[in-house]
């Protein structure tokens, strides 16, 4: 049983190491409008899409995240992170 757990954990860690993510140094050092945020995320995480037409992040998602305090609200229609 212990061997199965170690093998499972190794598989999970291997999978995590191959996943794409947005590195902090890749984030623009300027405030972005909503369309710029969605375009940036689509560009950075394009390889994580299951289908070409999938969206990584939508305007609705950003608005809902901001309403629920998961993202800071926009300042003069610009998002800064």
Secondary structure, DSSP 8 states (H G I E B T S, - for coil): -HHHHHHHHHHHHHHHHH-----GGGS-SS-EEHHHHHHHHHHHTGGG-SSTT--SS-HHHHHHHHHTTSS---BTTEE--
